[in-house]
Amino acid sequence: MNIKYYGQGSSKKVLSLEKSFRIKLPEDYKNFLIQHNGGVVTDGCLYVKELDEYMLMGYFFGTGIKKGVSDIIKINEEFYDDIPKKSLLIGEDEGSGFLLLINDGENDGIWYYDHTYFFKKSNDNLNTYYICETFSDFIKHLEATTLPEEH
């Protein structure tokens, strides 16, 4: 797995992000935004156990990104009414799914958000699937996960 980072972020932009979306971001994710401000992932694969599916990771959103598709503020404004309170869309796979960071004390972690109901299991009542507890764990997950061999 390789990440081409967008460049250094700033504490000021992260604080503004937290205020705008009324969320306290976990330290590991804040540090990632400050140090790297998101980035494009190559050769990164994630596995969602509840779906029993492997997906290629696309990119992590950043602050102040000129390309609208990668800007964390624009994407979260667009989906604000669709995602749980105290959560933030932080990235996207190569298909149509998002990574959702939840920090509400009860459901903390990184989740896969199938907003287009691409998978048969997804519907209006269930379209988010747990991946791991922390952003740091998610990065380790990306580094360790590979697509299964085709037989």
Secondary structure, DSSP 8 states (H G I E B T S, - for coil): -EEEE-----HHHHHHHHHHHT----HHHHHHHHHH--EEEES-EEEETTTTEEEEEEEE-BTT-SSGGGBHHHHHHHHTTTS-TTEEEEEEESSS-EEEEE-SSSS-EEEEE-TT--STT--SS--EEEEESSHHHHHHHHHH-------
